[in-house]
Amino acid sequence: MGYDTVYSAGAGLDDDVIQRLRSIIPDGVSTREADRVVYGKDYWPISLRWLLDGRLPALPDAVIWPETAEQIAGVMRLANTHGFPVIPYGEGSGVVGGTVPVKGGVMLDMRRMHDILFVDDQGLMARVQTGVNGMTLERELNRAGYTLGHIPQSLYCSSLGGWLACRAAGQFSTKYGKIEDMLIALEAVLPDGTIIRSREVPRTSTGPRVERLMLGSEGTLGVVTEATLKIWPYPERRALHAYTFDDIADALEATRHIMRKNVYPAVMRIYDEHETLRHFDMKHRCMLILIMEGDPDLVDLEEAIAARMCTRFNGKDMGTAPAERWLDTRFNVKESSEFTPRGFIFDTVEISVGWRTALETYRAVIEAMQRIPGVIVASGHASHFYPQGVCFYFTFGGLPRKQTPYDFYRAVWDAIMAACLEHEGSISHHHGIGLIRQPWLPDELDGRLHMLHRIKQALDPNRVMNPGKMGGDHD
Ligand SMILES: Cc1cc2nc3c(=O)[nH]c(=O)nc-3n(C[C@H](O)[C@H](O)[C@H](O)COP(=O)(O)OP(=O)(O)OC[C@H]3O[C@@H](n4cnc5c(N)ncnc54)[C@H](O)[C@@H]3O)c2cc1C
């Protein structure tokens, strides 16, 4: 696949199919060119590049805005009869090309299904429609005295459905977990129009939890319409801390030992020396940001243990100012939005790795990026932590020399993916596969890719759901 390809000018849906769609969703079908252009891309930098180069990205035939699971079921039945693609769409903040309609078809925008249906204080859970915007959900929960604890950097521009479909991770995930840890139950429409619902219970032993296939399915196995999520009482106290280290190795050891103590700060982030200079204006240091929150007694204890571990690995206490700065600027995406239109090729890549090879992997990826001619920025931070390992989030940027922007971009991705796989990492921690990661999927999944394709074949034999994704088309 060449990234300079413009994929599709639509699947060629005829007027009869559009009329049938209108009879299912009377006020929610558009074939206007302006809508089709807007929904032909997501936040994948390459789809933005297409637009900047004056070329239209892939075009869907129509955009629909359903209001009920039953309407979606009707659309899926129609899609199977007439053989057109359906691509679920949350807010289009995905950064890997997951919603790009590579074969045209119908973009199914979930935004009208945005209600918080039920909050169970006793059982600490909330049932929510998946088209809800992330910030709206968190604000509503905060008003009622709770938090979900899922705060991705894209909080303002992403939806619950997108989080589930991409296995998203928020900045406060070390304490509250990733989206899959928060999920209690869901409702989904399968590719053939069947509606499934699971029970709002903390655990089951009634066979594999097949509904969980929706997690990370990126719109290829069904449309998630409702989710019941764990919620928590709004934290009574929040403590901010920051430490700097001479070397990222010491900072990683401090955080690994915090985790070994079974202490889970809400936020832990280690910025390497390049990013510490960029974000905190401090040379030759690695910044660790720590935020603990919850019951005051618990926070006191976590602060004391974390301080002990940081001191043990030569961390220097920087007070609260860097963490305050981090909180104030955490939704800022100034760099990518300013530089991309000027021809600077820029992207971020997140991977996960066990502690055994963590430090080596970080170093190997940085070196691999720096080796590509034209790379100006090559940096990373550790953004999510486990007792077993860590997520590294790398940033690269540069100006291609003799290559096209697309070849330059692909060369840097190739280098990062190769270094990650060589060190036994996973090529994605939370952004997903979309279009960008397809080339390396067989290397990571091996026989599991075949298993996934068989599941896809069983659930979606006509391949109407988001075709061309999750390992591409296959026999
Ligand atoms: C500035 C910025 C910061 C970001 N920060 C983070 C971060 O901190 N953590 C993180 O995890 N990600 C982050 N992302 C990536 C992105 O926000 C996430 O991948 C998010 O989960 C996508 O949500 P969305 O609603 O925009 O989904 P979309 O982009 O609309 O869709 C993404 C995929 O999910 C599928 N999908 C959407 N809704 C449904 C549904 N209801 N049922 C089935 N499939 C569905 C789509 O078909 C597509 O394959 C960031 C992105 C940006 C631009």
PDBQT file of the ligand as one rigid body, heavy atoms in Angstrom, charges set to zero:
ROOT
HETATM    1  C1  LIG A 501      -4.866  15.244  19.714  1.00  0.00    +0.000 C 
HETATM    2  C2  LIG A 501      -5.163  13.794  19.907  1.00  0.00    +0.000 A 
HETATM    3  C3  LIG A 501      -4.856  13.182  21.111  1.00  0.00    +0.000 A 
HETATM    4  C4  LIG A 501      -5.133  11.833  21.316  1.00  0.00    +0.000 A 
HETATM    5  N1  LIG A 501      -4.882  11.284  22.549  1.00  0.00    +0.000 NA
HETATM    6  C5  LIG A 501      -5.218   9.996  22.786  1.00  0.00    +0.000 A 
HETATM    7  C6  LIG A 501      -5.022   9.439  24.085  1.00  0.00    +0.000 A 
HETATM    8  O1  LIG A 501      -4.582  10.094  25.025  1.00  0.00    +0.000 OA
HETATM    9  N2  LIG A 501      -5.361   8.142  24.258  1.00  0.00    +0.000 N 
HETATM   10  C7  LIG A 501      -5.880   7.393  23.253  1.00  0.00    +0.000 A 
HETATM   11  O2  LIG A 501      -6.183   6.219  23.485  1.00  0.00    +0.000 OA
HETATM   12  N3  LIG A 501      -6.063   7.902  22.022  1.00  0.00    +0.000 NA
HETATM   13  C8  LIG A 501      -5.766   9.177  21.769  1.00  0.00    +0.000 A 
HETATM   14  N4  LIG A 501      -5.983   9.722  20.526  1.00  0.00    +0.000 N 
HETATM   15  C9  LIG A 501      -6.531   8.895  19.441  1.00  0.00    +0.000 C 
HETATM   16  C10 LIG A 501      -8.083   8.926  19.350  1.00  0.00    +0.000 C 
HETATM   17  O3  LIG A 501      -8.626  10.010  20.022  1.00  0.00    +0.000 OA
HETATM   18  C11 LIG A 501      -8.616   7.632  19.910  1.00  0.00    +0.000 C 
HETATM   19  O4  LIG A 501      -8.235   6.564  19.058  1.00  0.00    +0.000 OA
HETATM   20  C12 LIG A 501     -10.133   7.590  20.108  1.00  0.00    +0.000 C 
HETATM   21  O5  LIG A 501     -10.415   6.383  20.762  1.00  0.00    +0.000 OA
HETATM   22  C13 LIG A 501     -10.941   7.679  18.822  1.00  0.00    +0.000 C 
HETATM   23  O6  LIG A 501     -12.266   8.050  19.152  1.00  0.00    +0.000 OA
HETATM   24  P1  LIG A 501     -13.261   8.654  18.074  1.00  0.00    +0.000 P 
HETATM   25  O7  LIG A 501     -14.599   8.697  18.717  1.00  0.00    +0.000 OA
HETATM   26  O8  LIG A 501     -12.762   9.916  17.511  1.00  0.00    +0.000 OA
HETATM   27  O9  LIG A 501     -13.243   7.479  16.997  1.00  0.00    +0.000 OA
HETATM   28  P2  LIG A 501     -13.137   7.559  15.402  1.00  0.00    +0.000 P 
HETATM   29  O10 LIG A 501     -11.851   8.167  14.998  1.00  0.00    +0.000 OA
HETATM   30  O11 LIG A 501     -14.380   8.131  14.860  1.00  0.00    +0.000 OA
HETATM   31  O12 LIG A 501     -13.101   5.992  15.069  1.00  0.00    +0.000 OA
HETATM   32  C14 LIG A 501     -11.988   5.202  15.433  1.00  0.00    +0.000 C 
HETATM   33  C15 LIG A 501     -12.302   3.731  15.108  1.00  0.00    +0.000 C 
HETATM   34  O13 LIG A 501     -13.364   3.277  15.937  1.00  0.00    +0.000 OA
HETATM   35  C16 LIG A 501     -14.465   2.804  15.152  1.00  0.00    +0.000 C 
HETATM   36  N5  LIG A 501     -15.690   3.217  15.874  1.00  0.00    +0.000 N 
HETATM   37  C17 LIG A 501     -16.032   4.457  16.303  1.00  0.00    +0.000 A 
HETATM   38  N6  LIG A 501     -17.194   4.415  16.977  1.00  0.00    +0.000 NA
HETATM   39  C18 LIG A 501     -17.590   3.120  16.984  1.00  0.00    +0.000 A 
HETATM   40  C19 LIG A 501     -18.721   2.434  17.530  1.00  0.00    +0.000 A 
HETATM   41  N7  LIG A 501     -19.669   3.062  18.234  1.00  0.00    +0.000 N 
HETATM   42  N8  LIG A 501     -18.809   1.090  17.338  1.00  0.00    +0.000 NA
HETATM   43  C20 LIG A 501     -17.850   0.415  16.651  1.00  0.00    +0.000 A 
HETATM   44  N9  LIG A 501     -16.764   1.014  16.120  1.00  0.00    +0.000 NA
HETATM   45  C21 LIG A 501     -16.638   2.348  16.289  1.00  0.00    +0.000 A 
HETATM   46  C22 LIG A 501     -14.279   3.460  13.795  1.00  0.00    +0.000 C 
HETATM   47  O14 LIG A 501     -14.851   2.692  12.755  1.00  0.00    +0.000 OA
HETATM   48  C23 LIG A 501     -12.768   3.521  13.675  1.00  0.00    +0.000 C 
HETATM   49  O15 LIG A 501     -12.247   2.294  13.205  1.00  0.00    +0.000 OA
HETATM   50  C24 LIG A 501      -5.707  11.071  20.276  1.00  0.00    +0.000 A 
HETATM   51  C25 LIG A 501      -6.019  11.688  19.066  1.00  0.00    +0.000 A 
HETATM   52  C26 LIG A 501      -5.758  13.028  18.875  1.00  0.00    +0.000 A 
HETATM   53  C27 LIG A 501      -6.124  13.658  17.566  1.00  0.00    +0.000 C 
ENDROOT
TORSDOF 0
